[in-house]
Amino acid sequence: MSRAEELKKAAQSLGFDALGITSADIPPHADHLKEWLSLSYQGEMKWMANRPEIRSDPQKYDSIAKTIIVAGITSRQTSSPLPRGRIAAYAQGEDYHEVLRDKLEQLAQKSLAQWGGHYRVCVDSSPLLEKPIAAMAGLGWQGKNTLLIHPQHGPWLMLGSILTDLEISPDSSSPDHCGTCTRCLDACPTQAFPQPYVLDARRCLAYLTIEHPGSIPEEFRPLIGDRLFGCDECLEVCPWNRHAQESRELRFTPIPRTDLSEMLTWDDARFRQEFRHTPIFRLKRGRWLRNICIVLGNIGTIQDLPALQKAAEDSDPLVQEHAQWGIARIGQRNRKTND
């Protein structure tokens, strides 16, 4: 059995849904990153503009790297953890960073370390062009919504990588199979794709509800609808979902949550207790309550007004502002209903 075959067998035993191998080369179209940054499409994600030459070239990130192993676990879910509101599928259970990092470390110890190799585990926050590298490793192709699309798992794979100084036979890259389909672009509530394969993060609801640190522009608040954290619209409409199965990873199982009005009353200690070791934890209390206020403004009823009115007196100005907006929106809806 070759080393590549051993890696794939070990990955399967650890619960990975896909694994591919590529040389630590510069991904095709890596130069597009600079153009994307020049248009400020990264929004407030300032770290993406830090030394883009390292982000574009794996060997500038780690000079010993000869091979990159990319592995993925599907995050797709068919149930919801909330009575009202939606959380992106990948964030309904435990933090995928921790899940992937644990499994990648086990994979490296079972294989690369035994073969005398040095390695470096990378999950999301590392400065790598993760999706182009995954496409180089044969895990699929970057779709028109910029996400990696796998032939069996659609756009739902959560990815992690291992850089190693060992030379391992690479897999063939995957061709683009999007064809003339534009379902993901057409489904975007905010028209965040100025053209196919290009995302303006400043208009993306996932960016606005997660990465954007301050007040959400009013033009986007009604479009958030009932989305509390992230947006799966462009994933759910992908025709490659016809083969995609629900995640088998138990740590991704949706964690049941209480209703929005009750969460709106939580102090910082309660927020931290409830969301520690989940992706939502990094939002911190202020942004989470900000999002709840917007969602209640969009779907809430007069029964939610006491919680919103209390939030409008919160010590955090960000919460105050969005609670007041939510109160006004419910009031407008209620007046139209009574007219």
C-alpha positions in Angstrom: 0.0 0.0 0.0 1.4 3.4 -1.0 1.7 6.3 1.5 -1.2 8.1 -0.2 -3.4 5.0 0.2 -2.4 4.6 3.8 -3.3 8.2 4.5 -6.8 7.8 2.9 -7.5 4.6 4.8 -6.4 6.2 8.1 -8.5 9.3 7.3 -11.6 7.2 6.7 -11.1 5.4 10.0 -10.9 8.8 11.8 -14.3 9.9 10.3 -13.1 12.2 7.5 -15.4 12.3 4.5 -12.7 13.2 1.9 -9.0 13.5 1.6 -6.7 14.7 -1.2 -3.0 15.3 -1.6 -1.2 18.0 -3.6 2.3 19.5 -3.9 2.9 22.6 -1.9 2.8 24.8 -5.0 1.2 28.2 -5.7 -2.5 27.6 -6.5 -3.7 28.6 -10.0 -5.2 32.1 -10.0 -3.5 33.0 -6.7 -2.8 36.4 -8.1 -6.6 37.1 -8.0 -6.2 37.6 -4.3 -4.4 41.0 -4.7 -7.1 42.2 -7.1 -9.8 41.1 -4.7 -8.1 43.0 -1.9 -7.6 46.1 -4.0 -11.4 46.3 -4.4 -11.8 46.1 -0.5 -14.1 43.1 -0.9 -12.7 41.7 2.4 -14.5 44.4 4.4 -13.3 44.5 8.0 -11.4 41.2 7.7 -8.1 43.2 7.8 -6.0 40.1 8.5 -6.6 39.0 4.9 -4.6 41.9 3.6 -1.6 41.1 5.8 1.3 39.8 3.6 -0.9 38.4 0.8 2.3 36.9 -0.7 2.4 34.4 2.2 -1.3 33.6 1.7 -0.7 32.9 -2.0 2.4 30.7 -1.6 2.4 27.8 0.9 6.2 27.6 0.9 6.4 31.2 2.0 4.2 30.3 4.9 6.3 27.1 5.7 9.6 26.8 3.8 9.9 23.0 4.5 6.5 22.2 3.0 6.7 19.8 0.0 3.2 18.2 0.3 -0.2 19.4 1.5 -2.8 16.9 2.7 -6.3 18.4 2.6 -9.1 16.6 4.5 -12.8 17.5 5.0 -15.8 16.6 7.0 -19.3 17.4 5.8 -21.3 19.8 8.0 -24.7 19.3 6.4 -27.6 19.2 8.8 -31.3 18.6 8.3 -32.6 19.6 11.7 -32.5 22.9 13.5 -31.4 23.6 17.1 -33.7 26.6 17.5 -37.5 27.1 17.8 -37.1 30.3 15.8 -34.2 31.6 13.7 -31.5 29.9 11.7 -27.8 29.1 12.4 -25.5 28.0 9.6 -25.2 24.2 9.5 -21.5 24.2 10.4 -22.1 26.2 13.6 -25.0 24.2 15.1 -22.7 21.9 17.0 -19.2 22.0 18.4 -16.5 24.2 16.9 -15.3 22.7 13.6 -11.8 24.2 14.3 -11.4 21.9 17.3 -12.9 18.9 15.7 -10.8 19.1 12.5 -7.6 20.0 14.4 -8.0 17.0 16.7 -8.6 14.6 13.8 -5.8 16.0 11.7 -3.3 15.7 14.6 -4.4 12.1 15.0 -4.0 11.5 11.3 -0.5 13.0 11.2 0.6 11.0 14.3 -0.6 7.8 12.7 1.1 8.3 9.4 3.5 11.2 8.9 5.2 11.0 12.3 5.6 7.3 11.9 7.3 7.9 8.5 9.8 10.3 10.1 8.2 13.4 8.6 7.7 16.9 10.1 4.2 18.4 9.8 2.1 21.4 10.5 -1.7 21.3 11.0 -3.7 24.2 9.6 -7.4 24.9 10.1 -9.0 28.0 8.7 -7.1 30.7 10.6 -3.8 29.8 8.9 -2.8 32.0 6.0 -3.4 29.5 3.2 -5.7 29.7 0.1 -7.6 26.7 1.6 -10.2 26.2 -1.2 -7.9 26.6 -4.2 -5.5 24.1 -2.5 -8.3 21.7 -1.9 -9.2 21.9 -5.6 -5.6 21.2 -6.5 -5.8 18.1 -4.2 -8.7 16.8 -6.1 -11.5 17.4 -3.5 -13.6 19.3 -6.0 -13.7 22.7 -7.6 -14.4 26.2 -6.5 -18.0 27.0 -7.5 -19.4 30.3 -8.7 -20.2 31.1 -5.0 -16.4 30.6 -4.3 -17.1 27.6 -2.1 -15.4 24.2 -2.7 -17.9 21.8 -4.3 -17.3 18.1 -3.8 -19.0 15.6 -6.2 -20.5 13.6 -3.4 -20.8 16.1 -0.6 -21.7 19.3 -2.5 -20.5 22.6 -0.9 -20.7 21.3 2.7 -17.1 20.2 3.5 -15.3 21.9 6.4 -11.6 21.8 5.4 -8.3 21.4 7.2 -4.8 20.8 6.0 -1.5 19.3 7.0 1.8 20.6 5.5 4.6 18.2 5.5 8.2 17.9 4.4 7.5 14.4 3.0 7.0 13.9 -0.7 3.8 12.0 -1.3 2.2 11.2 -4.6 -0.4 13.9 -5.4 -3.9 13.5 -6.6 -5.2 15.0 -9.8 -7.0 18.3 -9.6 -10.7 18.5 -10.4 -12.2 20.3 -13.3 -15.0 22.8 -12.8 -18.5 21.3 -13.2 -20.6 24.3 -12.6 -21.3 24.8 -16.3 -24.1 27.3 -17.0 -25.7 26.9 -13.6 -26.2 30.2 -11.6 -28.5 28.9 -8.8 -26.1 30.0 -6.1 -25.7 33.5 -7.5 -29.5 33.9 -8.1 -30.3 32.8 -4.6 -28.1 35.3 -2.8 -30.4 37.6 -0.8 -28.1 40.6 -1.0 -26.5 40.0 -4.5 -23.1 39.6 -2.9 -21.5 38.2 -6.1 -20.5 41.1 -8.5 -19.6 38.3 -11.0 -19.3 34.5 -10.9 -16.5 33.3 -8.7 -16.1 36.7 -7.0 -17.6 37.4 -3.5 -18.0 41.0 -2.1 -17.9 40.0 1.5 -19.3 43.4 2.6 -22.7 42.3 1.2 -22.6 38.7 2.3 -25.0 37.8 5.2 -22.5 35.3 6.6 -19.9 38.1 6.8 -22.4 40.7 8.2 -23.7 38.4 11.0 -20.3 36.9 11.9 -17.2 39.0 10.9 -18.6 42.5 10.8 -17.8 44.0 14.2 -20.2 46.9 14.5 -23.6 48.2 13.5 -25.1 46.4 10.6 -26.1 48.8 7.8 -29.9 49.3 7.8 -30.2 48.3 4.1 -29.2 44.7 5.0 -31.1 44.2 8.2 -34.5 43.2 6.6 -32.6 40.9 4.2 -31.1 39.0 7.2 -34.5 37.6 7.8 -34.3 34.9 10.5 -30.6 34.3 10.0 -28.8 34.6 13.4 -25.3 33.3 12.4 -24.2 32.8 8.8 -26.2 32.1 5.7 -26.6 28.8 3.8 -28.7 30.0 0.9 -26.0 29.5 -1.8 -25.2 26.1 -0.4 -28.7 24.8 -0.2 -29.6 25.5 -3.8 -26.5 23.8 -5.3 -27.6 20.9 -7.6 -24.6 18.9 -6.4 -26.5 18.4 -3.2 -28.3 15.5 -4.8 -25.7 13.2 -3.4 -24.9 15.0 -0.2 -25.7 13.3 3.1 -26.2 14.6 6.6 -23.0 14.9 8.6 -21.9 11.7 10.4 -19.7 13.6 12.8 -21.3 13.4 16.3 -19.6 16.6 17.5 -21.4 18.5 14.7 -24.8 17.3 16.0 -27.1 20.4 16.5 -27.2 21.5 20.2 -30.7 22.4 21.2 -31.1 26.1 22.2 -33.8 28.1 23.9 -36.0 30.8 22.2 -34.6 34.1 21.1 -36.4 36.3 23.6 -34.8 34.3 26.5 -31.4 34.4 24.9 -31.8 38.2 24.7 -31.8 38.4 28.5 -28.5 36.5 28.9 -25.5 38.3 30.6 -21.9 37.6 29.4 -21.4 34.7 31.8 -24.5 32.9 30.5 -23.5 33.5 26.9 -20.0 32.1 27.5 -21.4 29.1 29.4 -23.8 28.3 26.6 -21.5 28.8 23.6 -18.1 27.9 24.7 -16.4 25.4 22.2 -18.8 26.4 19.5 -18.3 28.8 16.5 -20.7 31.3 18.0 -18.5 31.9 21.0 -16.1 34.1 18.9 -19.0 36.5 18.3 -19.1 37.5 22.0 -22.3 38.6 23.7 -22.7 42.0 22.0 -22.7 40.8 18.4 -24.9 37.7 19.2 -27.5 40.0 20.9 -27.2 42.4 18.0 -28.2 39.6 15.6 -31.1 38.4 17.8 -32.5 42.0 17.8 -32.4 42.1 14.0 -34.0 38.7 13.7 -36.8 39.6 16.1 -37.3 42.8 14.2 -37.9 40.7 11.2 -39.9 37.9 12.5 -40.9 38.8 16.1 -44.3 39.6 17.6 -45.5 42.0 20.3 -44.8 39.2 22.8 -41.1 39.8 22.1 -41.3 43.5 22.9 -40.5 43.2 26.7 -37.2 41.5 26.0 -36.3 44.0 23.3 -37.2 46.9 25.5 -34.9 45.5 28.2 -32.2 45.1 25.6 -32.7 48.7 24.5 -31.3 49.6 28.0 -28.3 47.3 27.8 -24.9 48.7 28.7 -23.6 47.8 25.2 -24.5 50.6 22.7 -24.4 48.0 19.9 -27.2 46.0 21.6 -29.2 49.2 22.4 -29.2 50.4 18.8 -30.3 47.1 17.2 -32.9 46.5 20.0 -34.5 49.9 19.2 -34.5 49.0 15.5 -36.2 45.7 16.3 -38.9 47.4 18.5 -39.6 49.9 15.7 -40.0 47.1 13.1 -42.4 45.1 15.2 -44.4 48.3 15.8 -44.6 48.9 12.1 -45.8 45.4 11.4 -48.3 45.5 14.2 -49.8 48.8 12.9 -50.1 47.4 9.3 -51.9 44.3 10.7 -54.4 46.5 12.6 -55.1 48.9 9.8 
